[in-house]
Amino acid sequence: MAGEAQATLVERDDPELDSELQGFVQTVAPPSTFAILGVQVDTTGALFQDASGGTISASQFFAALGVGDLVKVTAREAGDRAK
């Protein structure tokens, strides 16, 4: 169903400030936003890496990004938002 995800593994870790989200891109809105699993990801001020871990610019990232691509986001929580 749209807007839902089926969990295949759920792990509880010790509370941390870092959060990770990995999934297939649903929408792309350059220059700074895309969505994974219904979550809008604002990349303003983010660091970007390519598939081999090399550093790339935001414009390079968004030029290569497409719907259906698998991406992983790591964010540090800042109050009620991930940063």
C-alpha positions in Angstrom: 0.0 0.0 0.0 1.1 3.6 -0.6 2.7 5.3 2.4 3.4 2.0 4.2 6.5 -0.1 4.6 6.7 -3.7 5.7 9.4 -4.2 8.4 11.5 -7.3 7.9 13.9 -6.6 10.8 13.4 -4.4 13.8 16.4 -3.7 16.1 16.5 -1.7 19.3 19.8 0.0 20.0 20.9 2.3 22.8 19.6 5.8 22.2 21.8 7.8 19.9 21.8 11.2 18.3 22.4 9.8 14.8 19.6 8.4 12.7 19.8 6.4 9.5 17.2 6.0 6.7 17.8 3.8 3.7 15.4 3.1 0.9 14.5 3.7 -2.7 14.0 7.3 -3.8 10.3 8.1 -4.5 10.6 11.7 -5.6 13.4 14.1 -6.5 13.2 17.9 -6.1 16.6 19.5 -6.8 18.5 21.3 -5.6 18.1 20.0 -2.1 15.2 17.6 -1.5 14.2 14.0 -2.2 11.9 11.5 -0.5 12.5 7.9 0.8 9.7 5.8 2.3 7.5 8.9 2.4 10.0 10.9 4.3 11.1 14.2 2.8 14.9 14.6 3.1 16.2 18.2 3.0 19.9 18.0 2.2 20.7 21.7 2.8 24.2 21.8 4.3 24.8 18.1 3.8 27.9 16.2 2.8 27.5 13.9 -0.2 29.2 10.6 -1.2 28.9 8.5 -4.3 28.4 4.7 -4.3 32.1 4.1 -3.7 32.3 6.5 -0.8 34.0 9.4 -2.6 33.0 13.0 -1.8 30.8 14.7 -4.4 29.0 18.0 -4.7 25.3 18.4 -4.2 24.8 19.2 -7.8 26.7 16.0 -8.8 24.5 14.0 -6.4 21.2 15.4 -7.7 22.4 15.1 -11.4 22.9 11.3 -10.8 19.9 10.8 -8.5 16.7 9.3 -9.9 13.4 7.7 -8.7 14.1 4.1 -7.7 17.7 4.7 -6.7 18.8 3.2 -3.4 20.2 5.8 -1.0 21.2 5.9 2.6 20.9 9.0 4.8 22.7 9.5 8.1 21.5 12.5 10.1 22.2 14.0 13.6 19.0 14.9 15.5 18.7 18.6 16.4 15.7 19.1 18.7 12.6 17.8 16.8 14.4 17.6 13.5 17.2 15.6 11.9 20.0 17.8 10.7 
